């Protein structure tokens, strides 16, 4: 068996979890790194992105790679405001650190994954806390304690 056949078999064997409203929270919660592809069967760019996503899953077995069929799981798509597909969303420690519509090339996907892995999550959490504090103070209105 040549190298490309071995790689094709490895990619086919890579588990990519199909997320539903029944398993979404359980699958994502407490995962340090999760990559989700929002797609639909009728979407040509989604189908073109599928082998790129599968290859990345094979190269990053430590991460959860999952797909959400937006046709079958409209509730999840609505919850995350998915308006265009494919949309790639990356979670680090239950925090969305990347969300962008459009099919990525293999090189672009690797770049995004590396950038997401390199994030200082303590700095991300501090930034979220500051944003939430500002939002609460703005919601309280003028003259609020």
Secondary structure, 3 states (H helix, E strand, C coil): CCHHHHHHHHHHHCCCEECCCCCHHHHHCCCCEEEEEEECCCCHHHHHHHHHHHHHHHHCCCCEEEEEECCCCHHHHHHCCCCCCCEEEEEECCEEEEEEECCCCHHHHHHHHHHHHHCCHHHHHHHHHHHHHHHHHHHHCCCCC
